[in-house]
Amino acid sequence: MADPLPRLRALCTAFPEVTEKLSHGSPTWFVRKTFVMFVGEHHGARLGLWCAAPPGAQEEMVAEDPDRFFRPPYVGHRGWLGVYLDGDVDWDEIAEIVQEAYRTVAPKKLVALLDERQA
């Protein structure tokens, strides 16, 4: 299995005003606030990502496919979504999830800028 970090990094840094920093020992992407965190085995968990999610998305996705999605510790109570990256990864789906995470956290002016870029 190829290392998913370079692909995840490319997805996250494609959005306006995103920065990457280490947070709790993991690569984490910010747009003023955290929107995606890469989680490796050093956290004692399966390889994956934790991300902001629109209201209701976490419950729906975890119920639909608990083999791919989970409620992450520490941030799950705030509606964040966990996505496993240690199996067959649908990168088109991951791109959509990361974009929704960005839209959930980013200021409205940056979401508008993103919409202009995608028009």
N, C-alpha and C positions, 0 to 999 in steps of 0.2 A: 504494500500500500504506500502510495506517495505521501509525502508530508503535506497536509492540507494548509499549513500556515501561509506559505507564499500566495496561494490562491485566495485565501480569506483576506489577507492583507491587501491584495490588489482590489478586491471588491470594496473593502471598507474605505480605502484611501481615494477612491474615485469620486467621492462626494465632496461638495464645497466645504472648505474650512475644517477638514478632519485632521486631527493630530493623533499620533500614536505614542503611547508611553507604556512603561511597565507598571502594572498595578497588581499588587499581591503576587509578584513574581511572574505575571503573565502579560503577553502583549494585549493591549487594550486600546480601543479607538474611541475618541472623544469628538463631539461637536458641541463644545462648551461643557456638556455632561457626557458621561459614559453611554455609549449605545451598543457596543459589542465587546465581549471579552473572550479571548481564546483560552481554553482550559485543557491543560495537558495532564498526563499521569502524575506529575508531581503534586497535584492537588488530591491525589488518592481517588480520582474519578476517571471515568472513561474520557477519551479524547473527544472534545466537542467545543461548542461555543455557547455562551449565554448572551442573550440580547434583549433589549427593550422590545415590547410588543404592544400592539393596540389592545384596548380593553376586550376581553373575552377570547382573544386569539390563543393564549396559552392553554386554557381549559379545552377549547375545541380541538387543537392540534394534538395535545397529549391524549385525549380520549380517542381520537381517530387513529393514531399510530404511536403507541407507547414504546415501540421498538426503536423509533427514530427521534421522538420528542420527549422532553421531561420537564418537570418543575424544578429549577435549580435551587440549591440551598442559598440562604442569605438574601436573595433577591426575588425568589419565586413568589413570595407573598405580595410583591408589588406588581405581579403580572408578567414578569420576565419569562422568556421562553428559553429552554435548553434544547440544543440540537446535537445529536451524536454525529461525529465525523470519522468514526473508525470502521465503517462498513462501506457499502455502496452508496456514494454520495451523489445526489442529484444537484449539480452545481447551479443549474438554472433556478431551481427552487431555493437554494441557499442565497443566490443573488436577490431574489424577491424578498426573502426574509430579512436580509441585511438592509435592503432599501426601506422596508417597513420600519425597521428599528431606527434607522436614520430619521425618517419622517416623524416618528413618534417623539423623538427627543429634540430635533433641530428647531431653532427659531423659525418663525413663519417666513421671514425674508429669505432664509436659506432654502426652505422648501420651495418657495416661489422661484428662486434661482435654478434649482434642480428641475422644476417643471419647465422652465424656459429652455434649458439645455436639452430636455427630452422631447420638446415639441417639434 
